[in-house]
Amino acid sequence: MVQLQIQLRGLALALLLAICFLSQACTVSDSVVYAAKGEQGDADVMAVVGGSEITEEEVAELVAGELLRVNRERYEILEKGLDNLVTTRLLELEAEAKGISVDELLAEAVESKVKPPSQEQIDAFYEARKGQIQQPKEAVEERIGQFLTQQQQQTALAEFIVELKAKYSFESFLEPLRIPVEVAGFPARGPEDAPVVIVEFSDFECPYCSRVIPTLEQVVETYGDRVRLVFRQFPLNNIHPNAQKAAEASLCAHDQGKFWEMHDLMFKEQKSLELEQLKEKAARLELDVEAFNECIDSSKYAEAVMSDLEAGSQVGVSGTPALFINGRFLSGAQPFEQLAAVIDAELARQEPKSDS
């Protein structure tokens, strides 16, 4: 049944995209127009099979996750396009004010601030990532140097654009794309009335999920009571055979008030998440082992985990980790700076407006 639903979702999305392609213009929020079903036909009926109607609402529910992803991609394209136009206009204004070309302005304000990376910086970059690079340092030194130079250029340009936005009274009216995600009743840290709520869909066997933990800890340390972190399950069972039971184990530990202790221990020991190893972890955490074992052996929370998995799919999650900061989606193990930028923006939106 699950496989059939996935196939149907894929087929429905293909049909939707085909309609968009043929019409040359289509967005997720666009209304779809159907041929009249008789003189008094219902406007939202998309098809009739054996006398049974199929409505737009039914189809939209079936492909909700895909529609959200398409809408998110559309928003990201618009946001990127707006950023490019804003940057271009700001540079043109400043170049005109200085009586020079845009290229000369960039050379003066950006390129002049970029210094060739030192050998120490190149060595440090390689040492931190040699497990991923898997090539001798001598073979990749030049590319590392180019990458570090590009990073400097991007940072210098971003800082310059921030200065120009302040100088030329920049104001954006593009509202962030927000996706509502249920938060009540799930394991959480931080006050319920925190102005910023971060929902994390995660998989205990996912290496990228473990990498984001220090970042989230830094967020909690930096923002304190201004943030609330909510954890939801998204085990990728097709590639992580122990993820389902690990998710259930976290909820069994939650029954005894030790969700975060089990959370931390499982991420610390990701290579030992088989059933007996989960039980051993419960013993080390001084849980009521008999109650924990009964909970996990009976699959008490299997349905709850699958419900989280379905909920994540419905809001567009397709991989882990996936974060929603006040409904604003971030995919993957993003750095602290990326999360901080969104959190700061959310906090700024909630500050009282000055009358002046």
C-alpha positions as a LaTeX table, in Angstrom:
\begin{tabular}{lrrr}
\hline
Residue & $x$ (\AA) & $y$ (\AA) & $z$ (\AA) \\
\hline
Met1 & 0.00 & 0.00 & 0.00 \\
Val2 & 2.82 & 2.43 & 0.93 \\
Gln3 & 4.63 & 1.70 & $-2.34$ \\
Leu4 & 1.40 & 2.25 & $-4.28$ \\
Gln5 & 0.87 & 5.60 & $-2.54$ \\
Ile6 & 4.41 & 6.67 & $-3.44$ \\
Gln7 & 3.83 & 5.71 & $-7.07$ \\
Leu8 & 0.53 & 7.59 & $-7.13$ \\
Arg9 & 2.18 & 10.65 & $-5.64$ \\
Gly10 & 4.90 & 10.55 & $-8.28$ \\
Leu11 & 2.33 & 10.15 & $-11.05$ \\
Ala12 & 0.17 & 12.99 & $-9.73$ \\
Leu13 & 3.20 & 15.28 & $-9.46$ \\
Ala14 & 4.25 & 14.39 & $-13.00$ \\
Leu15 & 0.79 & 15.28 & $-14.25$ \\
Leu16 & 0.86 & 18.57 & $-12.35$ \\
Leu17 & 4.26 & 19.49 & $-13.78$ \\
Ala18 & 3.08 & 18.53 & $-17.26$ \\
Ile19 & 0.14 & 20.93 & $-16.90$ \\
Cys20 & 2.54 & 23.65 & $-15.75$ \\
Phe21 & 4.88 & 23.02 & $-18.69$ \\
Leu22 & 2.16 & 23.08 & $-21.31$ \\
Ser23 & 0.61 & 26.26 & $-19.94$ \\
Gln24 & 4.05 & 27.99 & $-19.86$ \\
Ala25 & 3.14 & 29.55 & $-16.50$ \\
Cys26 & 2.10 & 27.80 & $-13.30$ \\
Thr27 & 2.66 & 28.11 & $-9.57$ \\
Val28 & 1.63 & 25.82 & $-6.75$ \\
Ser29 & $-0.88$ & 28.34 & $-5.52$ \\
Asp30 & $-2.47$ & 28.78 & $-8.95$ \\
Ser31 & $-6.05$ & 27.57 & $-9.29$ \\
Val32 & $-6.50$ & 24.76 & $-11.80$ \\
Val33 & $-9.32$ & 25.17 & $-14.27$ \\
Tyr34 & $-11.34$ & 22.10 & $-15.26$ \\
Ala35 & $-13.79$ & 21.45 & $-18.01$ \\
Ala36 & $-17.37$ & 21.76 & $-16.80$ \\
Lys37 & $-18.93$ & 18.52 & $-15.54$ \\
Gly38 & $-22.36$ & 19.24 & $-16.86$ \\
Glu39 & $-23.98$ & 22.63 & $-16.53$ \\
Gln40 & $-23.89$ & 22.60 & $-12.72$ \\
Gly41 & $-20.60$ & 20.66 & $-12.28$ \\
Asp42 & $-18.56$ & 21.17 & $-9.09$ \\
Ala43 & $-15.59$ & 23.44 & $-9.77$ \\
Asp44 & $-13.11$ & 21.34 & $-7.77$ \\
Val45 & $-13.84$ & 17.98 & $-9.38$ \\
Met46 & $-10.77$ & 16.87 & $-11.34$ \\
Ala47 & $-12.04$ & 13.49 & $-12.55$ \\
Val48 & $-14.81$ & 10.93 & $-12.25$ \\
Val49 & $-14.06$ & 7.22 & $-12.04$ \\
Gly50 & $-16.98$ & 4.78 & $-12.10$ \\
Gly51 & $-19.28$ & 7.53 & $-10.94$ \\
Ser52 & $-16.99$ & 8.47 & $-8.04$ \\
Glu53 & $-15.57$ & 11.99 & $-8.07$ \\
Ile54 & $-11.91$ & 12.84 & $-7.46$ \\
Thr55 & $-11.54$ & 16.38 & $-6.12$ \\
Glu56 & $-8.66$ & 18.83 & $-6.21$ \\
Glu57 & $-8.53$ & 18.66 & $-2.40$ \\
Glu58 & $-7.97$ & 14.89 & $-2.49$ \\
Val59 & $-5.21$ & 15.19 & $-5.06$ \\
Ala60 & $-3.55$ & 18.07 & $-3.20$ \\
Glu61 & $-3.57$ & 16.04 & 0.03 \\
Leu62 & $-1.98$ & 13.08 & $-1.76$ \\
Val63 & 0.89 & 15.18 & $-3.15$ \\
Ala64 & 1.10 & 17.76 & $-0.35$ \\
Gly65 & 4.82 & 17.21 & 0.24 \\
Glu66 & 5.70 & 17.54 & $-3.44$ \\
Leu67 & 3.58 & 20.68 & $-3.80$ \\
Leu68 & 5.35 & 22.25 & $-0.84$ \\
Arg69 & 8.75 & 21.43 & $-2.33$ \\
Val70 & 7.76 & 23.00 & $-5.65$ \\
Asn71 & 6.46 & 26.09 & $-3.85$ \\
Arg72 & 9.65 & 26.30 & $-1.81$ \\
Glu73 & 11.81 & 26.04 & $-4.92$ \\
Arg74 & 9.77 & 28.80 & $-6.57$ \\
Tyr75 & 10.23 & 31.03 & $-3.53$ \\
Glu76 & 13.99 & 30.37 & $-3.41$ \\
Ile77 & 14.29 & 31.28 & $-7.09$ \\
Leu78 & 12.38 & 34.53 & $-6.52$ \\
Glu79 & 14.48 & 35.32 & $-3.44$ \\
Lys80 & 17.72 & 34.71 & $-5.32$ \\
Gly81 & 16.52 & 36.83 & $-8.23$ \\
Leu82 & 15.56 & 39.66 & $-5.87$ \\
Asp83 & 18.95 & 39.50 & $-4.14$ \\
Asn84 & 20.72 & 39.70 & $-7.49$ \\
Leu85 & 18.70 & 42.72 & $-8.62$ \\
Val86 & 19.13 & 44.49 & $-5.28$ \\
Thr87 & 22.89 & 43.91 & $-5.37$ \\
Thr88 & 23.11 & 45.18 & $-8.94$ \\
Arg89 & 21.10 & 48.34 & $-8.19$ \\
Leu90 & 23.11 & 49.12 & $-5.05$ \\
Leu91 & 26.43 & 48.71 & $-6.85$ \\
Glu92 & 25.22 & 50.92 & $-9.71$ \\
Leu93 & 24.10 & 53.64 & $-7.29$ \\
Glu94 & 27.42 & 53.62 & $-5.43$ \\
Ala95 & 29.46 & 53.53 & $-8.64$ \\
Glu96 & 27.49 & 56.50 & $-9.99$ \\
Ala97 & 27.98 & 58.41 & $-6.73$ \\
Lys98 & 31.73 & 57.85 & $-6.93$ \\
Gly99 & 31.93 & 58.55 & $-10.66$ \\
Ile100 & 33.51 & 55.17 & $-11.44$ \\
Ser101 & 32.43 & 51.93 & $-13.11$ \\
Val102 & 30.95 & 49.00 & $-11.21$ \\
Asp103 & 34.08 & 46.95 & $-11.98$ \\
Glu104 & 36.27 & 49.68 & $-10.51$ \\
Leu105 & 34.01 & 49.87 & $-7.47$ \\
Leu106 & 34.29 & 46.11 & $-6.89$ \\
Ala107 & 38.05 & 46.24 & $-7.26$ \\
Glu108 & 38.22 & 49.03 & $-4.70$ \\
Ala109 & 35.68 & 47.77 & $-2.15$ \\
Val110 & 35.96 & 43.99 & $-2.48$ \\
Glu111 & 39.01 & 42.70 & $-4.33$ \\
Ser112 & 41.40 & 45.00 & $-2.48$ \\
Lys113 & 40.37 & 43.33 & 0.79 \\
Val114 & 41.10 & 39.80 & $-0.43$ \\
Lys115 & 44.49 & 38.36 & 0.45 \\
Pro116 & 45.97 & 35.10 & $-0.91$ \\
Pro117 & 45.39 & 32.34 & 1.65 \\
Ser118 & 48.43 & 31.34 & 3.65 \\
Gln119 & 49.92 & 27.88 & 3.57 \\
Glu120 & 48.78 & 27.47 & 7.18 \\
Gln121 & 45.17 & 28.18 & 6.16 \\
Ile122 & 45.36 & 25.71 & 3.28 \\
Asp123 & 46.89 & 23.06 & 5.56 \\
Ala124 & 44.22 & 23.61 & 8.22 \\
Phe125 & 41.42 & 23.36 & 5.63 \\
Tyr126 & 42.85 & 20.11 & 4.27 \\
Glu127 & 43.41 & 18.53 & 7.70 \\
Ala128 & 39.82 & 19.28 & 8.74 \\
Arg129 & 38.43 & 17.61 & 5.62 \\
Lys130 & 40.98 & 15.06 & 4.45 \\
Gly131 & 38.60 & 12.22 & 5.25 \\
Gln132 & 36.18 & 13.65 & 2.70 \\
Ile133 & 38.76 & 14.83 & 0.15 \\
Gln134 & 40.62 & 11.48 & 0.01 \\
Gln135 & 43.41 & 12.88 & $-2.18$ \\
Pro136 & 46.98 & 13.88 & $-1.36$ \\
Lys137 & 47.26 & 17.48 & $-0.20$ \\
Glu138 & 49.65 & 18.34 & $-3.03$ \\
Ala139 & 46.99 & 17.36 & $-5.58$ \\
Val140 & 44.34 & 19.70 & $-4.20$ \\
Glu141 & 46.30 & 22.63 & $-2.72$ \\
Glu142 & 45.63 & 24.91 & $-5.68$ \\
Arg143 & 41.89 & 24.23 & $-5.64$ \\
Ile144 & 41.75 & 24.75 & $-1.87$ \\
Gly145 & 43.49 & 28.08 & $-2.32$ \\
Gln146 & 40.99 & 29.11 & $-5.00$ \\
Phe147 & 38.08 & 28.09 & $-2.79$ \\
Leu148 & 39.41 & 30.06 & 0.19 \\
Thr149 & 39.92 & 33.09 & $-2.03$ \\
Gln150 & 36.35 & 32.84 & $-3.31$ \\
Gln151 & 35.12 & 32.62 & 0.28 \\
Gln152 & 36.95 & 35.84 & 1.11 \\
Gln153 & 35.47 & 37.54 & $-1.95$ \\
Gln154 & 31.95 & 36.46 & $-1.04$ \\
Thr155 & 32.38 & 37.62 & 2.56 \\
Ala156 & 33.82 & 40.98 & 1.49 \\
Leu157 & 31.02 & 41.52 & $-1.02$ \\
Ala158 & 28.32 & 40.56 & 1.50 \\
Glu159 & 29.73 & 43.01 & 4.06 \\
Phe160 & 29.90 & 45.75 & 1.43 \\
Ile161 & 26.30 & 45.15 & 0.37 \\
Val162 & 25.18 & 45.42 & 4.02 \\
Glu163 & 26.87 & 48.85 & 4.16 \\
Leu164 & 25.18 & 49.93 & 0.92 \\
Lys165 & 21.76 & 48.76 & 2.12 \\
Ala166 & 22.09 & 51.02 & 5.13 \\
Lys167 & 23.37 & 53.92 & 3.03 \\
Tyr168 & 20.61 & 53.75 & 0.40 \\
Ser169 & 17.70 & 52.90 & 2.74 \\
Phe170 & 17.07 & 49.37 & 1.50 \\
Glu171 & 13.75 & 47.76 & 2.46 \\
Ser172 & 12.49 & 44.36 & 1.35 \\
Phe173 & 8.81 & 43.45 & 1.15 \\
Leu174 & 9.36 & 39.79 & 0.28 \\
Glu175 & 7.84 & 37.85 & 3.17 \\
Pro176 & 9.64 & 34.66 & 4.27 \\
Leu177 & 8.07 & 31.42 & 3.12 \\
Arg178 & 6.65 & 29.71 & 6.20 \\
Ile179 & 5.46 & 26.12 & 6.41 \\
Pro180 & 3.29 & 25.31 & 9.43 \\
Val181 & 4.68 & 22.38 & 11.44 \\
Glu182 & 2.96 & 20.90 & 14.49 \\
Val183 & 5.03 & 21.28 & 17.69 \\
Ala184 & 2.70 & 20.36 & 20.56 \\
Gly185 & 3.36 & 17.12 & 22.40 \\
Phe186 & 6.84 & 16.37 & 21.02 \\
Pro187 & 10.17 & 16.28 & 22.91 \\
Ala188 & 11.39 & 19.84 & 23.32 \\
Arg189 & 13.88 & 22.11 & 25.08 \\
Gly190 & 13.25 & 25.74 & 25.93 \\
Pro191 & 10.21 & 27.72 & 27.06 \\
Glu192 & 6.88 & 27.16 & 25.34 \\
Asp193 & 6.48 & 30.89 & 24.77 \\
Ala194 & 9.91 & 31.37 & 23.15 \\
Pro195 & 9.70 & 33.80 & 20.20 \\
Val196 & 11.66 & 31.42 & 17.97 \\
Val197 & 10.72 & 27.75 & 17.64 \\
Ile198 & 13.07 & 25.40 & 15.80 \\
Val199 & 11.60 & 22.06 & 14.70 \\
Glu200 & 14.18 & 19.45 & 13.76 \\
Phe201 & 13.28 & 16.32 & 11.76 \\
Ser202 & 16.14 & 13.92 & 12.37 \\
Asp203 & 17.43 & 10.36 & 12.06 \\
Phe204 & 19.60 & 8.88 & 14.82 \\
Glu205 & 21.66 & 6.89 & 12.33 \\
Cys206 & 22.27 & 9.83 & 9.98 \\
Pro207 & 25.87 & 11.17 & 10.14 \\
Tyr208 & 24.79 & 14.63 & 8.98 \\
Cys209 & 22.29 & 14.80 & 11.84 \\
Ser210 & 25.10 & 14.22 & 14.33 \\
Arg211 & 27.09 & 17.03 & 12.71 \\
Val212 & 24.32 & 19.56 & 13.31 \\
Ile213 & 24.14 & 18.85 & 17.06 \\
Pro214 & 27.07 & 21.14 & 18.03 \\
Thr215 & 25.44 & 23.87 & 15.94 \\
Leu216 & 22.11 & 23.47 & 17.73 \\
Glu217 & 23.89 & 23.45 & 21.07 \\
Gln218 & 25.57 & 26.72 & 20.08 \\
Val219 & 22.15 & 28.13 & 19.18 \\
Val220 & 20.75 & 27.19 & 22.60 \\
Glu221 & 23.79 & 28.64 & 24.39 \\
Thr222 & 23.68 & 31.86 & 22.35 \\
Tyr223 & 19.95 & 32.58 & 22.42 \\
Gly224 & 18.89 & 30.96 & 25.70 \\
Asp225 & 15.19 & 31.34 & 26.51 \\
Arg226 & 14.52 & 33.06 & 23.20 \\
Val227 & 14.54 & 29.71 & 21.37 \\
Arg228 & 12.67 & 26.42 & 21.78 \\
Leu229 & 14.02 & 23.29 & 20.09 \\
Val230 & 11.46 & 20.62 & 19.13 \\
Phe231 & 12.56 & 17.16 & 17.98 \\
Arg232 & 10.60 & 15.07 & 15.50 \\
Gln233 & 11.47 & 11.68 & 14.05 \\
Phe234 & 12.35 & 11.05 & 10.42 \\
Pro235 & 14.13 & 7.66 & 10.21 \\
Leu236 & 15.41 & 6.90 & 6.71 \\
Asn237 & 14.67 & 3.20 & 7.02 \\
Asn238 & 15.66 & 2.35 & 3.45 \\
Ile239 & 19.31 & 3.25 & 4.15 \\
His240 & 19.53 & 3.15 & 7.97 \\
Pro241 & 18.39 & $-0.26$ & 9.27 \\
Asn242 & 18.60 & 0.73 & 12.96 \\
Ala243 & 17.00 & 4.15 & 12.68 \\
Gln244 & 13.42 & 3.03 & 13.36 \\
Lys245 & 14.19 & 1.27 & 16.63 \\
Ala246 & 16.51 & 4.09 & 17.68 \\
Ala247 & 13.65 & 6.53 & 17.18 \\
Glu248 & 11.37 & 4.32 & 19.26 \\
Ala249 & 14.08 & 4.05 & 21.94 \\
Ser250 & 14.23 & 7.83 & 22.26 \\
Leu251 & 10.49 & 7.96 & 22.90 \\
Cys252 & 10.66 & 5.09 & 25.38 \\
Ala253 & 13.34 & 7.09 & 27.21 \\
His254 & 11.08 & 10.14 & 26.95 \\
Asp255 & 8.48 & 8.21 & 28.96 \\
Gln256 & 10.99 & 8.29 & 31.82 \\
Gly257 & 12.04 & 11.91 & 31.35 \\
Lys258 & 15.36 & 11.16 & 29.67 \\
Phe259 & 14.74 & 11.82 & 26.00 \\
Trp260 & 17.67 & 14.23 & 25.59 \\
Glu261 & 20.06 & 11.97 & 27.50 \\
Met262 & 19.21 & 9.07 & 25.17 \\
His263 & 19.28 & 11.45 & 22.18 \\
Asp264 & 22.82 & 12.57 & 23.03 \\
Leu265 & 24.11 & 9.08 & 23.75 \\
Met266 & 22.73 & 7.56 & 20.53 \\
Phe267 & 24.20 & 10.33 & 18.40 \\
Lys268 & 27.52 & 9.95 & 20.21 \\
Glu269 & 27.52 & 6.19 & 19.57 \\
Gln270 & 25.88 & 6.01 & 16.14 \\
Lys271 & 27.61 & 2.78 & 15.21 \\
Ser272 & 25.97 & 0.87 & 18.06 \\
Leu273 & 22.23 & 1.24 & 17.58 \\
Glu274 & 21.11 & $-2.38$ & 17.35 \\
Leu275 & 18.30 & $-3.44$ & 19.68 \\
Glu276 & 20.45 & $-4.99$ & 22.42 \\
Gln277 & 22.81 & $-2.01$ & 22.29 \\
Leu278 & 19.86 & 0.34 & 22.77 \\
Lys279 & 18.84 & $-1.62$ & 25.85 \\
Glu280 & 22.39 & $-1.42$ & 27.16 \\
Lys281 & 22.30 & 2.37 & 26.72 \\
Ala282 & 19.08 & 2.52 & 28.71 \\
Ala283 & 20.80 & 0.66 & 31.54 \\
Arg284 & 23.76 & 3.06 & 31.45 \\
Leu285 & 21.36 & 6.00 & 31.68 \\
Glu286 & 19.83 & 4.35 & 34.77 \\
Leu287 & 16.39 & 4.05 & 33.24 \\
Asp288 & 13.87 & 1.53 & 34.51 \\
Val289 & 15.26 & $-1.18$ & 32.24 \\
Glu290 & 12.28 & $-3.50$ & 32.55 \\
Ala291 & 9.87 & $-0.75$ & 31.53 \\
Phe292 & 12.17 & 0.42 & 28.72 \\
Asn293 & 12.62 & $-3.11$ & 27.33 \\
Glu294 & 8.87 & $-3.74$ & 27.40 \\
Cys295 & 8.31 & $-0.42$ & 25.63 \\
Ile296 & 10.77 & $-1.07$ & 22.82 \\
Asp297 & 10.04 & $-4.80$ & 22.42 \\
Ser298 & 6.32 & $-4.09$ & 22.05 \\
Ser299 & 6.97 & $-1.39$ & 19.45 \\
Lys300 & 4.86 & 0.93 & 21.57 \\
Tyr301 & 5.96 & 4.00 & 19.60 \\
Ala302 & 6.31 & 2.50 & 16.12 \\
Glu303 & 3.10 & 4.15 & 14.98 \\
Ala304 & 4.12 & 7.51 & 16.50 \\
Val305 & 7.43 & 7.39 & 14.63 \\
Met306 & 5.69 & 6.60 & 11.37 \\
Ser307 & 3.25 & 9.43 & 12.03 \\
Asp308 & 6.20 & 11.83 & 12.36 \\
Leu309 & 7.66 & 10.42 & 9.17 \\
Glu310 & 4.42 & 11.04 & 7.31 \\
Ala311 & 4.07 & 14.52 & 8.81 \\
Gly312 & 7.60 & 15.37 & 7.68 \\
Ser313 & 6.86 & 14.19 & 4.16 \\
Gln314 & 3.71 & 16.31 & 4.12 \\
Val315 & 5.72 & 19.47 & 4.87 \\
Gly316 & 8.33 & 18.71 & 2.24 \\
Val317 & 11.03 & 16.86 & 4.18 \\
Ser318 & 12.91 & 14.40 & 2.00 \\
Gly319 & 16.20 & 14.08 & 3.89 \\
Thr320 & 17.79 & 14.74 & 7.26 \\
Pro321 & 18.47 & 16.89 & 9.10 \\
Ala322 & 15.62 & 19.24 & 8.17 \\
Leu323 & 14.99 & 22.36 & 10.24 \\
Phe324 & 12.03 & 24.71 & 10.40 \\
Ile325 & 12.77 & 28.00 & 12.17 \\
Asn326 & 9.39 & 29.59 & 12.82 \\
Gly327 & 8.29 & 27.66 & 9.75 \\
Arg328 & 11.25 & 28.76 & 7.60 \\
Phe329 & 12.87 & 25.68 & 6.07 \\
Leu330 & 16.60 & 24.91 & 6.17 \\
Ser331 & 17.88 & 21.65 & 4.73 \\
Gly332 & 21.01 & 19.80 & 5.81 \\
Ala333 & 23.67 & 20.39 & 8.46 \\
Gln334 & 23.82 & 24.15 & 8.03 \\
Pro335 & 26.52 & 26.16 & 9.88 \\
Phe336 & 25.71 & 28.25 & 12.94 \\
Glu337 & 25.96 & 31.48 & 10.95 \\
Gln338 & 23.15 & 30.37 & 8.65 \\
Leu339 & 20.83 & 29.52 & 11.54 \\
Ala340 & 21.79 & 32.68 & 13.42 \\
Ala341 & 20.93 & 34.85 & 10.41 \\
Val342 & 17.39 & 33.42 & 10.31 \\
Ile343 & 16.95 & 33.56 & 14.09 \\
Asp344 & 18.16 & 37.17 & 14.24 \\
Ala345 & 15.76 & 38.10 & 11.45 \\
Glu346 & 12.88 & 36.44 & 13.30 \\
Leu347 & 13.72 & 38.21 & 16.55 \\
Ala348 & 14.01 & 41.54 & 14.72 \\
Arg349 & 10.55 & 41.03 & 13.20 \\
Gln350 & 9.08 & 40.71 & 16.68 \\
Glu351 & 10.71 & 43.84 & 18.08 \\
Pro352 & 8.34 & 46.80 & 18.53 \\
Lys353 & 8.49 & 49.25 & 15.65 \\
Ser354 & 9.87 & 52.70 & 16.37 \\
Asp355 & 7.46 & 55.61 & 15.83 \\
Ser356 & 10.26 & 57.80 & 14.57 \\
\hline
\end{tabular}
